[in-house]
Amino acid sequence: APGRALVAALAGDGVEVRAVRVAGARTGRIGVLVEPGGGQRSFVTERGAALRLRPEDVRPDWLTGADALHLPAYSLLDQPLGEAGLAASRLAHDAGVLVTVDLSSSGPLLARGRQAALALLMRAAPHLIFATRDETRALVGGKHEERLLEIVPVAIVKRGRKGVTVLARDGRQLLQFEVATTPIATTDTTGAG
């Protein structure tokens, strides 16, 4: 029932939903714990049926008319979900669709080490990566954000209330743009990155 309600809510908002029902598996759930005052948050997740998505469940026609396929890094981890995420990325590339990946959280992504995480991202071959400053440092080390461009043509480094840094290469020249934000009072940082 929660899965059907979510699909109906998304469809009601005009989202074209492509879903696979997994018999006998619970709908994924997430608990968000928000600190009073600063809005910092932590997640407690139960990914449920999402972890059972298989490569053969991903259909090429899902990408018809799409401009982009966005994958959280979580969709590249665990099995068979990780192979399904990679299959979706291959289908998107074949269809000429932009592939983006949000690193989401460095802990799960780097659970098998930095080299394994880099190899996984290379397999997904995104055109664009979104990462926080901390995720970037965990993945490529130190203050070398430009090393993200060894993985992708364009990287967006999220800096919270300080905005984002956009990194790209024009031939050998590094392009770096700082994009500011308008400060607002933070009540909950969930989804605000």
ZAVEX-824175 format. One record per residue (C-alpha): x, y, z; residue in one letter; residue number from 1. Coordinates in Angstrom, 2 decimals. Layout:
N
<lumlum east="X" north="Y" up="Z" residu="a" num="NUM"/>
...
//
This chain:
193
<lumlum east="0.00" north="0.00" up="0.00" residu="a" num="1"/>
<lumlum east="2.74" north="2.59" up="0.77" residu="p" num="2"/>
<lumlum east="4.37" north="1.90" up="-2.62" residu="g" num="3"/>
<lumlum east="1.09" north="2.28" up="-4.50" residu="r" num="4"/>
<lumlum east="0.36" north="5.52" up="-2.60" residu="a" num="5"/>
<lumlum east="3.80" north="6.91" up="-3.51" residu="l" num="6"/>
<lumlum east="3.37" north="6.02" up="-7.20" residu="v" num="7"/>
<lumlum east="-0.10" north="7.65" up="-7.20" residu="a" num="8"/>
<lumlum east="1.25" north="10.81" up="-5.51" residu="a" num="9"/>
<lumlum east="4.08" north="11.12" up="-8.03" residu="l" num="10"/>
<lumlum east="1.72" north="10.53" up="-10.96" residu="a" num="11"/>
<lumlum east="-0.61" north="13.16" up="-9.50" residu="g" num="12"/>
<lumlum east="2.30" north="15.63" up="-9.64" residu="d" num="13"/>
<lumlum east="2.77" north="14.90" up="-13.35" residu="g" num="14"/>
<lumlum east="5.69" north="12.48" up="-12.99" residu="v" num="15"/>
<lumlum east="5.69" north="9.60" up="-15.45" residu="e" num="16"/>
<lumlum east="6.38" north="6.67" up="-13.13" residu="v" num="17"/>
<lumlum east="8.14" north="3.54" up="-14.35" residu="r" num="18"/>
<lumlum east="7.86" north="1.01" up="-11.57" residu="a" num="19"/>
<lumlum east="8.46" north="-2.69" up="-11.12" residu="v" num="20"/>
<lumlum east="6.49" north="-4.55" up="-8.51" residu="r" num="21"/>
<lumlum east="8.52" north="-7.10" up="-6.56" residu="v" num="22"/>
<lumlum east="6.29" north="-9.78" up="-5.08" residu="a" num="23"/>
<lumlum east="6.80" north="-10.46" up="-1.41" residu="g" num="24"/>
<lumlum east="9.10" north="-7.48" up="-0.82" residu="a" num="25"/>
<lumlum east="8.30" north="-4.50" up="1.35" residu="r" num="26"/>
<lumlum east="8.37" north="-0.98" up="-0.01" residu="t" num="27"/>
<lumlum east="11.54" north="0.86" up="1.00" residu="g" num="28"/>
<lumlum east="11.26" north="3.24" up="3.91" residu="r" num="29"/>
<lumlum east="13.35" north="6.01" up="5.35" residu="i" num="30"/>
<lumlum east="13.32" north="7.75" up="8.69" residu="g" num="31"/>
<lumlum east="14.74" north="11.26" up="8.80" residu="v" num="32"/>
<lumlum east="16.05" north="12.57" up="12.11" residu="l" num="33"/>
<lumlum east="16.40" north="16.37" up="12.11" residu="v" num="34"/>
<lumlum east="18.34" north="18.22" up="14.80" residu="e" num="35"/>
<lumlum east="16.55" north="21.19" up="16.34" residu="p" num="36"/>
<lumlum east="17.94" north="24.58" up="15.40" residu="g" num="37"/>
<lumlum east="20.52" north="23.84" up="12.71" residu="g" num="38"/>
<lumlum east="18.45" north="21.48" up="10.60" residu="g" num="39"/>
<lumlum east="21.22" north="18.87" up="10.31" residu="q" num="40"/>
<lumlum east="19.78" north="15.44" up="9.55" residu="r" num="41"/>
<lumlum east="20.54" north="11.76" up="9.66" residu="s" num="42"/>
<lumlum east="18.80" north="8.93" up="7.85" residu="f" num="43"/>
<lumlum east="17.73" north="5.48" up="8.93" residu="v" num="44"/>
<lumlum east="16.92" north="3.44" up="5.84" residu="t" num="45"/>
<lumlum east="15.24" north="0.17" up="4.95" residu="e" num="46"/>
<lumlum east="15.66" north="-0.13" up="1.19" residu="r" num="47"/>
<lumlum east="13.32" north="-3.09" up="0.89" residu="g" num="48"/>
<lumlum east="12.16" north="-3.96" up="-2.61" residu="a" num="49"/>
<lumlum east="14.53" north="-1.41" up="-4.20" residu="a" num="50"/>
<lumlum east="17.44" north="-3.75" up="-3.53" residu="l" num="51"/>
<lumlum east="15.76" north="-6.44" up="-5.66" residu="r" num="52"/>
<lumlum east="15.59" north="-4.46" up="-8.91" residu="l" num="53"/>
<lumlum east="17.34" north="-6.58" up="-11.55" residu="r" num="54"/>
<lumlum east="19.05" north="-5.52" up="-14.79" residu="p" num="55"/>
<lumlum east="16.35" north="-7.29" up="-16.82" residu="e" num="56"/>
<lumlum east="13.69" north="-5.18" up="-15.04" residu="d" num="57"/>
<lumlum east="15.09" north="-1.99" up="-16.60" residu="v" num="58"/>
<lumlum east="13.45" north="-1.38" up="-19.96" residu="r" num="59"/>
<lumlum east="14.87" north="0.68" up="-22.85" residu="p" num="60"/>
<lumlum east="11.48" north="2.30" up="-23.53" residu="d" num="61"/>
<lumlum east="11.61" north="3.92" up="-20.09" residu="w" num="62"/>
<lumlum east="14.15" north="6.34" up="-21.57" residu="l" num="63"/>
<lumlum east="12.11" north="7.27" up="-24.64" residu="t" num="64"/>
<lumlum east="11.87" north="11.06" up="-24.70" residu="g" num="65"/>
<lumlum east="14.05" north="11.44" up="-21.60" residu="a" num="66"/>
<lumlum east="16.69" north="14.15" up="-21.40" residu="d" num="67"/>
<lumlum east="18.53" north="12.70" up="-18.41" residu="a" num="68"/>
<lumlum east="18.86" north="9.65" up="-16.20" residu="l" num="69"/>
<lumlum east="19.74" north="10.58" up="-12.62" residu="h" num="70"/>
<lumlum east="21.13" north="7.90" up="-10.33" residu="l" num="71"/>
<lumlum east="21.91" north="8.26" up="-6.66" residu="p" num="72"/>
<lumlum east="25.11" north="6.31" up="-5.93" residu="a" num="73"/>
<lumlum east="22.96" north="3.98" up="-3.82" residu="y" num="74"/>
<lumlum east="21.52" north="2.68" up="-7.11" residu="s" num="75"/>
<lumlum east="24.98" north="1.40" up="-8.07" residu="l" num="76"/>
<lumlum east="25.58" north="-0.49" up="-4.83" residu="l" num="77"/>
<lumlum east="24.36" north="-3.85" up="-3.56" residu="d" num="78"/>
<lumlum east="23.16" north="-6.58" up="-5.87" residu="q" num="79"/>
<lumlum east="21.16" north="-6.99" up="-8.01" residu="p" num="80"/>
<lumlum east="20.26" north="-3.27" up="-7.71" residu="l" num="81"/>
<lumlum east="23.79" north="-2.13" up="-8.60" residu="g" num="82"/>
<lumlum east="23.78" north="-4.10" up="-11.85" residu="e" num="83"/>
<lumlum east="20.33" north="-2.68" up="-12.63" residu="a" num="84"/>
<lumlum east="21.69" north="0.84" up="-12.13" residu="g" num="85"/>
<lumlum east="24.61" north="0.08" up="-14.45" residu="l" num="86"/>
<lumlum east="22.20" north="-1.42" up="-17.01" residu="a" num="87"/>
<lumlum east="20.12" north="1.76" up="-16.88" residu="a" num="88"/>
<lumlum east="23.28" north="3.82" up="-17.43" residu="s" num="89"/>
<lumlum east="24.24" north="1.73" up="-20.48" residu="r" num="90"/>
<lumlum east="20.73" north="2.06" up="-21.93" residu="l" num="91"/>
<lumlum east="20.84" north="5.82" up="-21.37" residu="a" num="92"/>
<lumlum east="24.19" north="6.11" up="-23.11" residu="h" num="93"/>
<lumlum east="22.86" north="4.03" up="-26.03" residu="d" num="94"/>
<lumlum east="19.84" north="6.33" up="-26.28" residu="a" num="95"/>
<lumlum east="21.92" north="9.52" up="-26.15" residu="g" num="96"/>
<lumlum east="20.50" north="10.45" up="-22.74" residu="v" num="97"/>
<lumlum east="22.60" north="12.45" up="-20.23" residu="l" num="98"/>
<lumlum east="23.62" north="10.35" up="-17.20" residu="v" num="99"/>
<lumlum east="24.10" north="12.04" up="-13.83" residu="t" num="100"/>
<lumlum east="25.13" north="10.53" up="-10.50" residu="v" num="101"/>
<lumlum east="24.81" north="12.04" up="-7.02" residu="d" num="102"/>
<lumlum east="27.41" north="10.52" up="-4.71" residu="l" num="103"/>
<lumlum east="24.69" north="10.63" up="-2.00" residu="s" num="104"/>
<lumlum east="26.91" north="9.49" up="0.88" residu="s" num="105"/>
<lumlum east="30.58" north="8.64" up="0.98" residu="s" num="106"/>
<lumlum east="30.20" north="5.87" up="3.59" residu="g" num="107"/>
<lumlum east="28.33" north="3.31" up="1.48" residu="p" num="108"/>
<lumlum east="30.10" north="4.33" up="-1.73" residu="l" num="109"/>
<lumlum east="33.55" north="3.88" up="-0.18" residu="l" num="110"/>
<lumlum east="32.73" north="0.77" up="1.86" residu="a" num="111"/>
<lumlum east="34.98" north="-1.33" up="-0.40" residu="r" num="112"/>
<lumlum east="37.65" north="1.35" up="-0.71" residu="g" num="113"/>
<lumlum east="38.40" north="4.36" up="-2.86" residu="r" num="114"/>
<lumlum east="39.66" north="2.43" up="-5.90" residu="q" num="115"/>
<lumlum east="36.54" north="0.23" up="-5.98" residu="a" num="116"/>
<lumlum east="34.32" north="3.33" up="-5.77" residu="a" num="117"/>
<lumlum east="36.22" north="5.04" up="-8.59" residu="l" num="118"/>
<lumlum east="36.01" north="1.88" up="-10.74" residu="a" num="119"/>
<lumlum east="32.26" north="1.66" up="-10.12" residu="l" num="120"/>
<lumlum east="31.73" north="5.28" up="-11.15" residu="l" num="121"/>
<lumlum east="33.84" north="4.73" up="-14.25" residu="m" num="122"/>
<lumlum east="31.58" north="1.78" up="-15.16" residu="r" num="123"/>
<lumlum east="28.50" north="4.00" up="-14.81" residu="a" num="124"/>
<lumlum east="30.25" north="6.62" up="-16.99" residu="a" num="125"/>
<lumlum east="28.17" north="9.62" up="-15.89" residu="p" num="126"/>
<lumlum east="28.39" north="12.88" up="-17.79" residu="h" num="127"/>
<lumlum east="27.89" north="14.83" up="-14.55" residu="l" num="128"/>
<lumlum east="28.50" north="14.15" up="-10.86" residu="i" num="129"/>
<lumlum east="26.92" north="15.93" up="-7.90" residu="f" num="130"/>
<lumlum east="28.88" north="15.70" up="-4.64" residu="a" num="131"/>
<lumlum east="29.26" north="17.55" up="-1.38" residu="t" num="132"/>
<lumlum east="32.68" north="18.88" up="-0.46" residu="r" num="133"/>
<lumlum east="33.11" north="16.06" up="2.09" residu="d" num="134"/>
<lumlum east="32.07" north="13.36" up="-0.41" residu="e" num="135"/>
<lumlum east="34.51" north="14.83" up="-2.93" residu="t" num="136"/>
<lumlum east="37.39" north="14.78" up="-0.45" residu="r" num="137"/>
<lumlum east="36.59" north="11.22" up="0.57" residu="a" num="138"/>
<lumlum east="36.49" north="10.06" up="-3.05" residu="l" num="139"/>
<lumlum east="39.46" north="11.91" up="-4.60" residu="v" num="140"/>
<lumlum east="41.37" north="12.97" up="-1.50" residu="g" num="141"/>
<lumlum east="42.47" north="16.25" up="0.00" residu="g" num="142"/>
<lumlum east="41.60" north="19.51" up="-1.65" residu="k" num="143"/>
<lumlum east="41.82" north="18.22" up="-5.21" residu="h" num="144"/>
<lumlum east="38.24" north="18.65" up="-6.36" residu="e" num="145"/>
<lumlum east="39.40" north="18.91" up="-9.97" residu="e" num="146"/>
<lumlum east="40.27" north="15.20" up="-9.82" residu="r" num="147"/>
<lumlum east="36.53" north="14.55" up="-10.20" residu="l" num="148"/>
<lumlum east="37.11" north="15.51" up="-13.84" residu="l" num="149"/>
<lumlum east="39.09" north="12.28" up="-14.26" residu="e" num="150"/>
<lumlum east="35.71" north="10.55" up="-13.89" residu="i" num="151"/>
<lumlum east="33.30" north="12.96" up="-15.57" residu="v" num="152"/>
<lumlum east="33.31" north="15.95" up="-17.92" residu="p" num="153"/>
<lumlum east="31.41" north="18.15" up="-15.42" residu="v" num="154"/>
<lumlum east="31.27" north="18.04" up="-11.61" residu="a" num="155"/>
<lumlum east="29.05" north="20.02" up="-9.26" residu="i" num="156"/>
<lumlum east="30.47" north="20.33" up="-5.74" residu="v" num="157"/>
<lumlum east="27.72" north="21.32" up="-3.31" residu="k" num="158"/>
<lumlum east="28.74" north="23.67" up="-0.50" residu="r" num="159"/>
<lumlum east="25.48" north="24.12" up="1.38" residu="g" num="160"/>
<lumlum east="24.74" north="27.76" up="2.13" residu="r" num="161"/>
<lumlum east="27.86" north="28.78" up="0.18" residu="k" num="162"/>
<lumlum east="26.34" north="27.53" up="-3.10" residu="g" num="163"/>
<lumlum east="28.12" north="25.23" up="-5.53" residu="v" num="164"/>
<lumlum east="31.34" north="25.01" up="-7.48" residu="t" num="165"/>
<lumlum east="30.97" north="23.90" up="-11.10" residu="v" num="166"/>
<lumlum east="34.08" north="22.21" up="-12.53" residu="l" num="167"/>
<lumlum east="34.68" north="21.38" up="-16.19" residu="a" num="168"/>
<lumlum east="37.52" north="21.19" up="-18.69" residu="r" num="169"/>
<lumlum east="37.89" north="23.04" up="-21.94" residu="d" num="170"/>
<lumlum east="40.70" north="21.11" up="-23.55" residu="g" num="171"/>
<lumlum east="43.51" north="21.28" up="-20.98" residu="r" num="172"/>
<lumlum east="42.11" north="24.35" up="-19.23" residu="q" num="173"/>
<lumlum east="40.22" north="23.87" up="-15.97" residu="l" num="174"/>
<lumlum east="37.01" north="25.89" up="-15.81" residu="l" num="175"/>
<lumlum east="35.69" north="26.69" up="-12.36" residu="q" num="176"/>
<lumlum east="32.54" north="28.66" up="-11.61" residu="f" num="177"/>
<lumlum east="31.27" north="29.60" up="-8.18" residu="e" num="178"/>
<lumlum east="27.49" north="29.83" up="-7.99" residu="v" num="179"/>
<lumlum east="26.16" north="31.65" up="-4.93" residu="a" num="180"/>
<lumlum east="22.90" north="31.00" up="-3.13" residu="t" num="181"/>
<lumlum east="20.46" north="33.26" up="-1.39" residu="t" num="182"/>
<lumlum east="20.70" north="32.64" up="2.37" residu="p" num="183"/>
<lumlum east="17.51" north="31.38" up="4.00" residu="i" num="184"/>
<lumlum east="16.68" north="30.16" up="7.49" residu="a" num="185"/>
<lumlum east="17.31" north="26.42" up="7.60" residu="t" num="186"/>
<lumlum east="14.69" north="24.25" up="9.25" residu="t" num="187"/>
<lumlum east="15.50" north="20.90" up="7.58" residu="d" num="188"/>
<lumlum east="18.42" north="20.15" up="5.28" residu="t" num="189"/>
<lumlum east="16.73" north="17.05" up="3.81" residu="t" num="190"/>
<lumlum east="16.60" north="17.49" up="0.06" residu="g" num="191"/>
<lumlum east="18.13" north="20.95" up="0.28" residu="a" num="192"/>
<lumlum east="21.51" north="19.98" up="-1.21" residu="g" num="193"/>
//
